[in-house]
Amino acid sequence: MTVTLRHKDVLRGDAQIHLTRATLTSARPKSLHDHDFFELFWVQNGKVRHHLPTGGETLAEGDIVFLQPGQSHGLQGRGEHALIVTLCIHPKTIKALAERHPSLSGHLFWSKAGPIRTHRDIRQLAALNHAAVQLERSTSNALAAEAFLLPLCADLTAEAHPDTTPQWLADACVAAKDPDVFRDGAAGLVKLTGKAHPHVSRMMRKHLGETPSDYINRMRMTHAARALTTDGEAVSQIASDCGIPNMSHFHKLFRQAHGLTPLQYRQKYQRHVVQPT
């Protein structure tokens, strides 16, 4: 039997969003549950088994799942210290976002294919957790809900691939955002697909409009920009972490991507960074 959770039992007064942190046990859920609200959760620590009517999947730290009302699921810890953060979101908040931002259509909460699973790397997860702390300190009203949801949805929607993209390619592109992959350049991305480089290149040009090298270098420069404003490491070390030890090449790629040299970028943006407490 499926248990249905109601937003009126979770959201009090004017609250439009509610955040809960939970440590999961290794016991398999006795049944799945659904809800009349939108749910977003991410794995903060450890591994989690996500049970669905169609089967199960194992989630790791940084994995995020978006669920619509009526989508049944259950959660089970894998090993010790399996911790999740989950949000209950009022349906009218999600409806209002879609009405004001049509570009969200077909993505995340607004996808016809849910539940939708995506991933945040270690730095993105730190930013997400900082936003979660700010949400916990808020009144959880509509403004607070949107202040949390909009940056996340905008970021993830910008990363989304067209619906026509083959699943093997979309999965490889998501995995290629990991520094352990993009340090190896285009070869690292191609290796993830298990297919020949010319075929991967053709499919990326067709569906994404860029080559494997273009895509990987974009991931590298995004990583470099984030590191320049959040870390105190030397530019040469950041370049090496990106898999580009040639500083002349690194400077050229960075300037093409951001319009500034790495040092100029750091000087311009690092001063505006708010460190999480």
Backbone bond lengths (Angstrom), bond angles and torsions (degrees), N, CA, C in turn:
res aa  C-N    CA-C-N  psi(-1)  N-CA   C-N-CA  omega(-1)  CA-C   N-CA-C  phi
1 M - - - 1.468 - - 1.520 109.47 -
2 T 1.335 117.50 135.50 1.454 122.84 179.84 1.523 110.04 -91.12
3 V 1.309 117.23 130.86 1.457 123.24 177.67 1.524 108.47 -91.95
4 T 1.331 117.18 132.98 1.463 121.53 179.00 1.518 110.04 -104.32
5 L 1.336 116.05 124.25 1.461 121.94 177.07 1.523 109.20 -92.81
6 R 1.334 117.41 142.79 1.460 122.48 -176.14 1.523 110.83 -113.87
7 H 1.344 115.03 137.92 1.463 117.72 -178.79 1.527 112.27 -66.25
8 K 1.330 117.18 -27.52 1.466 119.18 -179.90 1.525 111.76 -66.78
9 D 1.336 117.12 -19.61 1.464 120.87 178.24 1.529 111.87 -87.09
10 V 1.329 116.49 -12.02 1.463 121.06 -176.91 1.520 111.90 -111.42
11 L 1.335 116.10 -43.23 1.462 121.23 -176.52 1.519 110.19 -93.33
12 R 1.316 116.18 120.46 1.457 121.45 -176.96 1.516 111.12 -105.80
13 G 1.339 117.02 143.28 1.452 121.27 176.01 1.513 111.84 60.35
14 D 1.344 115.38 -127.11 1.463 121.14 -178.49 1.526 112.56 -89.73
15 A 1.308 118.08 5.01 1.467 120.79 -177.10 1.524 111.01 -62.38
16 Q 1.335 115.45 134.88 1.457 121.65 178.59 1.530 111.36 -112.67
17 I 1.308 116.18 -6.59 1.464 120.66 -176.63 1.525 108.58 -153.81
18 H 1.317 115.63 144.62 1.471 119.84 179.53 1.522 109.16 -139.66
19 L 1.324 116.45 129.93 1.463 122.50 -178.28 1.521 110.60 -106.61
20 T 1.326 115.55 135.45 1.463 122.12 178.23 1.518 109.18 -132.73
21 R 1.318 116.80 138.79 1.464 122.25 173.07 1.526 107.41 -109.36
22 A 1.320 116.83 134.82 1.468 120.08 -175.72 1.524 111.17 -142.26
23 T 1.311 115.58 135.67 1.460 121.92 171.58 1.520 107.47 -93.72
24 L 1.315 117.63 123.95 1.459 122.10 -174.81 1.520 111.35 -92.35
25 T 1.306 115.58 141.51 1.463 120.62 174.66 1.527 109.03 -86.09
26 S 1.300 115.43 169.99 1.470 120.39 -179.56 1.527 112.31 -84.60
27 A 1.329 116.79 0.59 1.465 120.47 179.61 1.527 110.74 -72.32
28 R 1.298 116.68 132.54 1.468 120.63 177.19 1.519 109.32 -68.34
29 P 1.339 118.48 135.25 1.466 119.58 179.44 1.521 111.22 -60.43
30 K 1.339 116.11 139.17 1.461 120.80 -178.35 1.526 111.66 -66.98
31 S 1.314 116.17 -28.50 1.464 120.65 178.58 1.518 108.73 -155.75
32 L 1.313 115.92 164.43 1.446 120.67 174.53 1.527 109.11 -83.34
33 H 1.333 115.67 162.16 1.460 119.54 175.43 1.520 109.18 -131.97
34 D 1.319 116.29 155.06 1.455 120.53 170.76 1.524 107.67 -126.19
35 H 1.330 117.59 -172.08 1.456 120.32 -174.44 1.516 109.92 -159.12
36 D 1.329 116.43 161.09 1.464 120.07 178.23 1.526 110.85 -98.69
37 F 1.320 117.14 13.25 1.464 122.41 177.81 1.525 109.67 -122.66
38 F 1.316 116.29 170.69 1.456 121.21 174.14 1.522 108.38 -85.74
39 E 1.319 115.36 138.81 1.466 119.90 -178.44 1.532 109.93 -123.95
40 L 1.314 114.32 138.46 1.457 122.42 174.62 1.520 106.70 -130.47
41 F 1.330 116.85 129.89 1.463 118.38 174.48 1.515 109.84 -141.56
42 W 1.326 115.06 155.00 1.464 119.96 174.99 1.519 110.05 -138.13
43 V 1.326 114.82 155.15 1.457 121.25 179.07 1.517 107.96 -85.73
44 Q 1.309 115.25 114.37 1.456 121.60 -179.76 1.530 111.66 -82.82
45 N 1.336 114.76 -34.87 1.462 118.72 -177.32 1.529 109.57 -155.63
46 G 1.334 115.63 146.43 1.458 120.63 176.00 1.520 113.18 76.39
47 K 1.343 115.11 -156.40 1.458 122.08 179.81 1.528 109.67 -126.06
48 V 1.328 114.72 149.05 1.460 121.54 -175.53 1.524 109.04 -134.01
49 R 1.313 115.93 136.96 1.461 121.07 172.65 1.512 108.08 -93.43
50 H 1.350 115.53 120.52 1.457 121.16 -178.65 1.518 108.46 -101.61
51 H 1.322 117.10 110.24 1.457 122.71 -177.79 1.530 110.09 -90.55
52 L 1.328 115.42 130.94 1.452 123.00 -179.73 1.529 109.41 -129.64
53 P 1.316 118.42 161.72 1.467 119.64 179.12 1.522 113.27 -57.83
54 T 1.334 116.35 -27.17 1.459 120.68 -178.11 1.527 113.19 -93.12
55 G 1.333 117.73 0.16 1.456 121.18 -177.63 1.514 110.41 140.41
56 G 1.323 116.26 -155.14 1.456 119.60 -178.14 1.510 111.45 -138.60
57 E 1.327 115.70 162.73 1.450 122.27 175.88 1.519 108.58 -143.21
58 T 1.321 116.19 148.86 1.459 120.92 178.72 1.518 109.69 -96.33
59 L 1.317 115.81 126.72 1.457 122.40 179.97 1.524 109.85 -105.92
60 A 1.318 116.14 146.38 1.465 121.59 179.69 1.520 109.60 -120.40
61 E 1.315 115.59 173.63 1.457 121.87 -178.62 1.531 111.19 -53.08
62 G 1.326 115.54 128.04 1.456 120.70 -179.82 1.516 114.27 98.12
63 D 1.336 117.97 -12.98 1.464 120.42 177.42 1.530 109.67 -73.67
64 I 1.329 115.90 138.00 1.462 122.59 -179.93 1.520 108.79 -124.65
65 V 1.337 116.05 141.20 1.463 121.18 -179.89 1.531 109.19 -128.11
66 F 1.344 115.37 133.04 1.465 123.25 176.62 1.519 108.36 -108.73
67 L 1.339 117.08 125.84 1.460 121.72 -179.09 1.520 111.12 -124.95
68 Q 1.327 114.91 140.96 1.454 122.11 177.09 1.527 109.74 -93.30
69 P 1.329 117.93 162.42 1.464 120.50 174.06 1.525 110.62 -55.32
70 G 1.322 115.27 138.33 1.461 120.53 177.58 1.513 115.05 89.37
71 Q 1.323 118.72 -8.29 1.465 121.15 178.63 1.536 109.01 -85.94
72 S 1.311 115.69 116.20 1.464 121.59 -174.85 1.523 111.67 -82.81
73 H 1.325 115.54 143.68 1.457 119.61 176.65 1.524 109.99 -165.11
74 G 1.310 115.81 174.16 1.458 122.33 176.51 1.517 108.73 -153.72
75 L 1.335 117.04 156.48 1.463 121.68 -175.16 1.519 111.22 -125.46
76 Q 1.308 115.09 142.82 1.463 122.01 -178.30 1.531 109.23 -142.87
77 G 1.319 116.78 131.79 1.453 120.29 178.39 1.520 111.50 -72.19
78 R 1.331 115.81 146.48 1.456 122.00 174.87 1.529 107.85 -117.58
79 G 1.325 116.92 107.84 1.452 119.84 -175.95 1.524 110.62 80.83
80 E 1.338 115.39 -167.42 1.460 120.47 -177.61 1.526 111.13 -86.97
81 H 1.327 114.87 157.30 1.463 122.76 171.65 1.522 113.42 61.39
82 A 1.324 116.84 39.13 1.470 120.80 174.82 1.529 107.82 -83.07
83 L 1.323 116.13 108.93 1.466 121.00 -174.24 1.525 109.82 -120.87
84 I 1.319 116.56 132.53 1.462 121.00 176.41 1.525 109.89 -122.78
85 V 1.320 114.78 156.95 1.463 122.47 170.50 1.517 105.75 -118.53
86 T 1.316 116.68 127.79 1.466 120.25 -176.00 1.518 110.83 -128.65
87 L 1.337 115.78 144.84 1.456 122.14 -179.44 1.520 110.38 -121.86
88 C 1.304 115.60 133.11 1.472 123.08 169.70 1.524 106.12 -100.55
89 I 1.336 116.84 125.28 1.466 120.94 -174.28 1.533 109.41 -125.60
90 H 1.312 116.51 130.69 1.461 121.25 -178.01 1.533 110.40 -63.93
91 P 1.323 118.58 137.17 1.467 121.31 -179.22 1.522 113.81 -56.11
92 K 1.320 118.71 -34.44 1.469 118.86 -176.80 1.531 111.67 -71.08
93 T 1.330 118.30 -23.93 1.458 120.60 175.15 1.519 110.33 -68.45
94 I 1.332 116.82 -44.28 1.469 121.36 178.98 1.522 110.30 -66.58
95 K 1.316 117.30 -38.83 1.466 121.34 178.12 1.523 110.57 -63.28
96 A 1.341 116.72 -42.15 1.462 120.90 -179.02 1.523 111.21 -65.12
97 L 1.319 117.20 -39.17 1.460 120.68 178.63 1.532 110.56 -62.60
98 A 1.311 116.52 -43.98 1.472 121.00 -179.24 1.522 111.50 -64.51
99 E 1.332 116.94 -37.10 1.459 120.45 -179.56 1.516 111.69 -67.24
100 R 1.329 117.25 -36.63 1.465 120.79 -177.63 1.524 112.79 -87.93
101 H 1.336 116.15 -19.96 1.466 119.71 -176.32 1.532 109.34 -131.44
102 P 1.336 117.92 80.77 1.473 121.68 -177.41 1.526 113.61 -58.24
103 S 1.341 118.13 -23.87 1.467 120.11 -178.83 1.528 112.38 -65.90
104 L 1.332 117.02 -13.38 1.463 120.10 177.51 1.528 111.93 -75.94
105 S 1.311 116.46 -16.02 1.465 120.68 -177.28 1.524 111.14 -56.72
106 G 1.337 115.13 131.32 1.459 120.76 178.13 1.512 114.62 87.98
107 H 1.344 117.30 -2.27 1.457 120.72 -177.16 1.539 110.80 -120.69
108 L 1.327 115.23 151.12 1.468 122.71 169.51 1.528 111.58 51.91
109 F 1.341 119.04 -120.43 1.467 121.35 179.87 1.518 112.15 -61.88
110 W 1.332 116.98 -22.64 1.459 122.61 -171.72 1.524 111.83 -101.42
111 S 1.318 116.95 12.19 1.456 121.30 178.98 1.527 110.16 -83.56
112 K 1.323 115.51 150.60 1.466 120.44 176.06 1.522 111.86 -86.87
113 A 1.336 115.95 -4.21 1.463 119.44 -172.45 1.525 114.01 -104.62
114 G 1.316 119.79 2.19 1.465 123.36 -170.65 1.524 115.18 -47.40
115 P 1.346 116.49 169.00 1.466 126.02 -4.80 1.537 112.24 -65.71
116 I 1.328 115.29 148.20 1.451 121.92 -178.96 1.524 109.26 -102.53
117 R 1.324 115.05 127.20 1.462 120.99 179.89 1.527 109.40 -112.47
118 T 1.323 116.87 134.21 1.453 121.46 174.91 1.528 108.28 -141.30
119 H 1.330 116.83 -170.12 1.469 118.70 -172.30 1.521 110.67 -147.31
120 R 1.315 115.72 146.87 1.460 124.17 172.49 1.528 108.79 -118.41
121 D 1.339 116.35 134.71 1.458 118.23 176.84 1.522 109.45 -76.06
122 I 1.322 117.60 -177.56 1.460 120.81 -170.93 1.522 112.32 -61.81
123 R 1.329 117.41 -38.69 1.460 119.75 179.34 1.520 111.20 -73.88
124 Q 1.314 116.68 -40.91 1.465 120.18 177.83 1.525 110.85 -64.55
125 L 1.326 116.39 -35.39 1.459 120.46 177.89 1.521 110.54 -67.23
126 A 1.325 116.98 -38.13 1.463 120.45 176.99 1.523 110.78 -62.30
127 A 1.341 116.79 -41.30 1.466 120.89 177.73 1.526 110.77 -65.51
128 L 1.328 116.60 -39.12 1.457 121.13 178.53 1.524 110.71 -64.03
129 N 1.316 116.23 -42.03 1.460 119.99 179.50 1.524 111.74 -67.30
130 H 1.339 116.36 -34.99 1.461 119.63 175.94 1.527 110.31 -63.58
131 A 1.338 116.27 -43.01 1.464 120.55 177.59 1.526 110.83 -63.61
132 A 1.336 116.63 -35.04 1.469 120.64 178.77 1.523 111.05 -65.41
133 V 1.328 116.88 -38.96 1.467 120.78 177.62 1.527 109.88 -63.27
134 Q 1.341 116.40 -43.03 1.467 120.12 177.81 1.522 110.66 -62.18
135 L 1.326 117.27 -37.94 1.455 121.35 178.77 1.525 110.39 -64.73
136 E 1.327 116.37 -42.08 1.469 120.41 179.73 1.520 111.69 -61.81
137 R 1.321 116.86 -30.23 1.465 121.49 -178.42 1.520 112.43 -84.47
138 S 1.333 116.27 -7.07 1.465 121.29 -176.15 1.529 111.09 -88.98
139 T 1.327 114.61 -178.87 1.469 120.57 176.62 1.522 111.89 -85.19
140 S 1.343 117.08 -3.53 1.470 122.96 -179.97 1.524 112.99 62.87
141 N 1.333 116.71 24.91 1.465 119.84 177.77 1.527 110.30 -81.29
142 A 1.329 117.32 -172.47 1.461 121.17 -176.11 1.525 111.85 -61.48
143 L 1.319 117.16 -39.33 1.459 120.62 179.59 1.519 110.74 -64.25
144 A 1.322 117.08 -44.59 1.468 120.74 179.05 1.526 111.00 -64.01
145 A 1.330 116.37 -39.35 1.466 120.37 179.04 1.523 110.67 -62.38
146 E 1.323 116.62 -45.39 1.450 120.11 -179.13 1.528 111.60 -70.22
147 A 1.320 117.29 -34.91 1.466 120.47 178.31 1.524 110.83 -61.72
148 F 1.323 116.94 -31.91 1.461 120.79 177.12 1.524 111.22 -81.56
149 L 1.326 117.30 -46.00 1.460 121.37 -170.28 1.523 114.23 -75.91
150 L 1.324 117.89 -40.36 1.460 120.08 -172.80 1.536 113.73 -61.75
151 P 1.333 119.63 -48.67 1.475 118.01 178.68 1.521 112.61 -60.10
152 L 1.334 116.30 -40.28 1.458 120.04 -179.80 1.516 110.76 -66.05
153 C 1.326 117.38 -47.65 1.464 120.76 -178.58 1.520 111.31 -66.15
154 A 1.329 117.44 -38.74 1.463 120.64 178.24 1.517 110.68 -62.85
155 D 1.328 116.47 -42.68 1.460 121.54 -179.75 1.527 110.61 -64.37
156 L 1.312 116.69 -47.67 1.459 120.75 -176.88 1.525 111.99 -71.20
157 T 1.333 117.63 -35.55 1.455 120.34 178.26 1.522 110.79 -66.33
158 A 1.334 115.93 -36.55 1.469 119.79 178.54 1.516 111.26 -64.72
159 E 1.352 116.30 -26.68 1.459 120.88 -179.27 1.522 112.60 -87.82
160 A 1.324 117.32 -8.62 1.462 120.43 -172.51 1.527 111.09 -68.44
161 H 1.321 115.49 149.75 1.459 122.26 178.07 1.529 109.82 -102.35
162 P 1.324 117.59 153.31 1.471 120.25 177.63 1.524 111.56 -56.38
163 D 1.330 115.58 150.64 1.466 120.47 -178.19 1.525 112.49 -61.27
164 T 1.339 116.91 -23.00 1.467 119.97 -178.11 1.529 112.73 -81.00
165 T 1.328 117.83 -7.67 1.460 121.33 -178.02 1.526 110.27 -65.83
166 P 1.340 118.93 128.94 1.475 120.07 176.95 1.524 110.85 -56.66
167 Q 1.330 116.14 142.20 1.453 119.58 -175.92 1.524 112.17 -60.20
168 W 1.335 117.41 -37.21 1.459 120.22 -179.49 1.524 111.34 -62.60
169 L 1.337 116.30 -34.10 1.458 120.50 179.92 1.526 110.79 -76.32
170 A 1.326 116.27 -42.79 1.465 119.94 178.32 1.531 110.92 -60.91
171 D 1.341 116.62 -42.93 1.464 120.60 179.21 1.525 111.12 -63.14
172 A 1.326 116.70 -41.31 1.465 120.61 -179.77 1.522 111.00 -65.73
173 C 1.323 116.96 -38.55 1.463 120.44 179.95 1.525 111.39 -66.24
174 V 1.323 116.82 -38.28 1.465 120.13 176.44 1.532 110.00 -64.82
175 A 1.326 116.51 -46.94 1.464 120.75 -179.08 1.521 111.57 -64.73
176 A 1.336 117.72 -29.14 1.466 122.09 -177.12 1.522 112.69 -71.93
177 K 1.334 117.69 -6.26 1.461 120.46 175.54 1.518 111.55 -77.18
178 D 1.318 116.58 -9.50 1.462 122.53 177.55 1.528 108.92 -75.98
179 P 1.343 118.52 129.09 1.470 120.49 178.58 1.522 113.79 -53.75
180 D 1.328 116.49 -32.80 1.467 119.03 179.67 1.523 111.57 -64.31
181 V 1.328 116.57 -20.51 1.459 120.96 178.47 1.525 110.73 -94.07
182 F 1.341 117.08 -52.57 1.473 117.45 -172.62 1.524 113.24 -71.58
183 R 1.334 117.67 -14.02 1.468 119.02 173.54 1.526 111.14 -62.20
184 D 1.325 116.73 -26.49 1.469 121.27 -179.87 1.521 112.50 -87.74
185 G 1.328 116.50 6.10 1.450 120.02 177.15 1.517 113.42 71.34
186 A 1.334 115.48 -158.20 1.462 120.54 -178.76 1.518 111.41 -59.93
187 A 1.332 116.79 -30.43 1.464 119.88 179.70 1.519 111.04 -62.44
188 G 1.340 116.79 -33.84 1.461 120.19 178.80 1.515 111.75 -65.11
189 L 1.336 116.43 -41.00 1.459 120.98 177.36 1.520 111.15 -65.94
190 V 1.313 116.42 -47.43 1.465 120.80 -178.13 1.528 110.41 -61.28
191 K 1.317 116.90 -39.56 1.465 120.95 -179.27 1.530 111.34 -59.91
192 L 1.337 116.50 -36.46 1.465 120.68 179.83 1.528 112.09 -62.22
193 T 1.323 116.70 -31.12 1.467 119.68 -175.80 1.519 112.50 -79.06
194 G 1.349 116.63 -25.44 1.456 119.77 -175.70 1.521 112.56 72.34
195 K 1.333 116.23 16.90 1.463 120.46 -178.30 1.525 110.10 -119.71
196 A 1.315 116.42 169.16 1.460 121.60 -178.15 1.530 110.47 -70.32
197 H 1.330 115.60 144.93 1.468 120.75 -177.27 1.534 112.27 -56.53
198 P 1.353 119.78 -46.24 1.470 119.16 -179.66 1.530 112.76 -59.15
199 H 1.347 116.25 -37.82 1.470 119.67 179.74 1.523 110.53 -67.67
200 V 1.336 116.85 -43.61 1.466 120.56 178.55 1.522 110.06 -61.47
201 S 1.328 116.05 -42.86 1.456 120.35 -179.90 1.524 111.62 -61.86
202 R 1.333 117.09 -43.17 1.474 120.92 179.10 1.522 111.10 -62.74
203 M 1.335 116.12 -44.57 1.463 120.12 -178.59 1.523 111.96 -66.61
204 M 1.335 117.03 -36.33 1.468 119.62 179.16 1.520 110.90 -69.44
205 R 1.329 116.16 -39.89 1.468 118.74 177.42 1.534 110.69 -64.12
206 K 1.324 116.02 -39.94 1.462 120.98 -177.53 1.532 111.61 -68.31
207 H 1.342 116.32 -46.98 1.463 119.75 -171.94 1.523 114.10 -95.52
208 L 1.322 117.84 -29.37 1.460 120.71 -174.87 1.524 113.48 -116.08
209 G 1.335 115.98 -11.93 1.450 119.11 177.77 1.508 115.13 72.52
210 E 1.319 117.58 21.79 1.462 121.19 177.79 1.524 109.93 -150.93
211 T 1.326 115.57 160.91 1.457 121.27 -179.97 1.521 109.79 -85.49
212 P 1.340 118.18 166.21 1.467 119.94 174.42 1.524 112.41 -55.64
213 S 1.333 117.40 -39.77 1.470 120.90 179.33 1.526 111.10 -65.05
214 D 1.339 116.10 -42.00 1.468 119.81 178.18 1.534 110.29 -59.55
215 Y 1.332 115.04 -46.45 1.463 119.78 -177.33 1.526 111.14 -63.85
216 I 1.320 116.53 -46.99 1.457 120.47 -178.42 1.523 111.26 -63.84
217 N 1.316 116.95 -41.81 1.460 119.06 179.40 1.523 111.81 -65.60
218 R 1.327 116.62 -31.80 1.467 119.63 175.28 1.518 110.83 -66.46
219 M 1.333 116.88 -40.70 1.460 120.02 176.30 1.524 110.88 -64.51
220 R 1.327 116.68 -41.11 1.459 121.31 178.75 1.526 111.46 -61.09
221 M 1.331 116.91 -44.74 1.462 120.24 -177.09 1.525 111.89 -72.45
222 T 1.319 117.42 -30.64 1.465 120.30 173.50 1.524 109.80 -65.50
223 H 1.323 115.93 -43.67 1.458 121.35 177.97 1.528 110.10 -62.68
224 A 1.327 116.65 -44.53 1.461 120.82 -178.34 1.528 111.15 -62.85
225 A 1.327 116.92 -43.10 1.463 120.33 -179.76 1.519 111.00 -62.44
226 R 1.338 116.67 -41.20 1.459 120.14 179.34 1.527 110.26 -66.04
227 A 1.328 116.56 -41.61 1.461 120.58 -179.78 1.523 111.75 -65.22
228 L 1.307 117.28 -37.26 1.467 121.37 -178.72 1.522 112.35 -64.55
229 T 1.321 117.11 -27.80 1.461 120.01 -178.14 1.523 113.66 -102.09
230 T 1.324 117.66 -7.87 1.467 119.72 -179.16 1.523 113.25 -119.69
231 D 1.321 118.15 -17.87 1.462 121.99 -179.50 1.522 110.38 -116.62
232 G 1.311 115.41 160.70 1.452 120.02 176.90 1.513 112.71 -103.33
233 E 1.328 117.05 13.98 1.460 120.66 -176.59 1.527 111.37 -69.01
234 A 1.324 115.64 153.42 1.455 121.23 176.84 1.522 110.00 -62.95
235 V 1.321 115.80 151.16 1.459 120.54 179.86 1.526 110.48 -59.27
236 S 1.316 116.93 -37.14 1.464 120.27 180.00 1.522 111.41 -63.57
237 Q 1.334 117.02 -35.27 1.458 120.26 178.64 1.525 110.71 -70.91
238 I 1.318 116.46 -39.61 1.464 120.48 177.99 1.522 110.21 -63.71
239 A 1.329 115.91 -41.64 1.464 120.26 177.50 1.516 110.71 -60.48
240 S 1.325 115.97 -43.54 1.462 120.54 178.94 1.525 111.03 -64.05
241 D 1.342 116.44 -40.45 1.464 120.68 178.40 1.525 111.29 -62.57
242 C 1.323 116.79 -26.97 1.463 121.48 178.06 1.523 112.30 -82.12
243 G 1.341 115.74 -8.30 1.461 119.60 -178.09 1.514 113.00 87.39
244 I 1.360 116.55 21.69 1.467 121.05 -179.13 1.534 108.44 -128.24
245 P 1.312 118.92 81.28 1.471 120.80 -178.87 1.526 113.32 -70.72
246 N 1.328 117.92 -19.41 1.463 121.58 178.46 1.529 108.80 -76.58
247 M 1.330 117.20 107.10 1.460 120.90 -173.28 1.528 112.83 -66.06
248 S 1.302 117.16 -34.52 1.461 119.89 178.97 1.528 110.24 -62.78
249 H 1.334 115.99 -43.61 1.469 120.92 178.74 1.522 110.52 -66.98
250 F 1.328 116.84 -40.24 1.465 121.12 179.56 1.530 110.28 -61.83
251 H 1.338 117.17 -46.85 1.461 120.82 179.79 1.533 110.94 -61.36
252 K 1.327 116.34 -40.07 1.462 120.46 -179.61 1.534 110.56 -63.18
253 L 1.333 116.95 -47.66 1.464 121.09 -179.66 1.526 111.15 -64.14
254 F 1.330 116.56 -41.72 1.461 120.32 -177.12 1.525 110.43 -65.96
255 R 1.326 116.57 -43.19 1.465 119.83 -179.65 1.529 110.70 -65.51
256 Q 1.332 116.92 -38.06 1.465 120.10 177.38 1.523 110.91 -62.72
257 A 1.340 116.31 -37.65 1.468 120.71 -176.37 1.518 112.92 -78.95
258 H 1.340 117.63 -38.37 1.464 120.86 -170.26 1.529 114.97 -120.62
259 G 1.327 117.65 -5.19 1.457 119.87 176.60 1.508 115.20 75.72
260 L 1.327 117.21 5.93 1.464 122.91 -179.60 1.521 108.62 -138.95
261 T 1.318 116.77 159.91 1.457 119.41 170.59 1.522 108.12 -73.70
262 P 1.330 119.04 160.86 1.464 120.23 177.89 1.528 112.77 -54.78
263 L 1.342 118.01 -42.14 1.460 120.64 -179.23 1.523 111.19 -66.78
264 Q 1.324 117.21 -42.18 1.461 120.38 177.73 1.526 110.94 -61.92
265 Y 1.329 115.40 -40.58 1.471 120.37 179.34 1.521 110.24 -62.67
266 R 1.313 117.45 -45.26 1.470 121.80 179.47 1.523 110.71 -61.60
267 Q 1.324 117.17 -45.86 1.463 121.09 -178.35 1.523 111.78 -65.08
268 K 1.330 116.85 -34.18 1.457 120.53 -177.56 1.513 113.04 -76.17
269 Y 1.351 116.98 -40.01 1.456 119.93 -170.32 1.520 116.06 -107.31
270 Q 1.312 118.94 -23.38 1.460 119.32 -174.97 1.524 111.94 -64.49
271 R 1.317 117.09 -32.29 1.461 119.73 -177.47 1.525 112.50 -66.13
272 H 1.339 116.05 -19.61 1.467 119.44 -176.81 1.529 112.79 -93.77
273 V 1.318 116.77 -0.45 1.454 119.64 -177.30 1.526 110.44 -74.34
274 V 1.327 117.15 130.84 1.456 122.32 174.36 1.519 107.57 -99.19
275 Q 1.316 117.17 117.69 1.452 120.61 -178.38 1.520 110.93 -77.76
276 P 1.318 118.72 134.12 1.469 120.83 178.44 1.511 111.73 -65.89
277 T 1.323 116.50 148.25 1.462 121.46 179.57 1.510 109.71 -103.47
